[in-house]
Amino acid sequence: MSDSSVTPQPLLEVRGLACSFGAVRAVEDATFTVIPGTITGLIGPNGAGKSTVIDLITGRTPTQRGSIRFAGNDITGRRSHEIARLGMIRTFQQANVFSRLTVLENLLVGSRPWPGEGVGMALGPRRRWSEQELNLQDRAWGLLDRFGLRRLANEYAGALSGGQKRLVEMMRALMAEPKMLLLDEPMAGVNPSLANSIADRLEELLEEGMTMLMIEHDLHLVERLCDPVVVMAHGAVLAEGSMAELQENVEVVDAYLGA
């Protein structure tokens, strides 16, 4: 009989991560894990190194020291596209969409490579291509319904509001069917109503087993969505635990929560 109290193996393991820009130490000895089926929060004051950690994990910035393991693979030093192929997909602090593509086209761009790109498929019946295309479109339309943007499917993404662009970026990430989502301030610049709607979608994804690492400044949303929460300050991990536990940590309160 299996022991349900045993902690699952981490999906992501960050050990001793460090990075400097000139004389500035952006990240110093950052160590934490992300357990499957959780939304792990990453919080801290501005300049704490949170976004740099995400950049290091996803290969956008070279790691100078430390190690990163994802889904059993050592991804330290790998390129961003290689990490994405393993199932780790991120969003950005500034919503990153293809402005001259429609919303629907943005989603289709995010899907995994079609079988038609392989030699065997290319030489096979064209009927199989259309089946694959229809399956991708069905998935895209399903996401548009889920996020309430079906009416904007044929609008150019560049014409959307900031909050709508964030939704498009998130849906495009989900089109890749990731093992893990890294969300860099998904609620930034979003009105409270839309922020609550995004939080609802994240809770649904969590219930379906999605694993997420999320940077967020709205502590009410962090308390609602995230457990555990990792606190960073001055480039280092200061503490880790539930929000209730962190609110009792004097060091954390002095560095961040007290403000």
Order of alpha helices (4+ residues) and beta strands (2+ residues): beta-beta-beta-alpha-beta-beta-alpha-beta-alpha-alpha-alpha-alpha-beta-alpha-beta-alpha-beta-beta-alpha
